[in-house]
């Protein structure tokens, strides 16, 4: 059975990552890059975050943006609670899931 041009895929075909999860993982990558930049340059520019959100995330679907912003919110809340998070080891998907189920 061919699935050539119809766009249909067999059920065993792996589905692409969900946009929400992809947005949350994108925030983790952003935090890793920002952390490296802060260690290297010893300064943080809030305009970098605004530019990243506006330019890179703002053009993407709502689910992606929601995942990015929810992950940012989870990161801020956890750090305000006194947790020292390493973006390299942080399980962002678990943190976002925990925050969304608490609502």
FENCORSUL-V12103 format. One record per run of one state. SS is the DSSP state (~ for helix, > for strand, _ for the rest). FROM is the first residue (numbers start at 0). TO is the last residue. Records with the same first field share a line. If there is no record, write none. Layout:
SS=FROM-TO  FROM-TO
//
This chain:
_=0-17  41-44  57-60  80-90  101-102
~=18-40  45-56  61-79  91-100
//
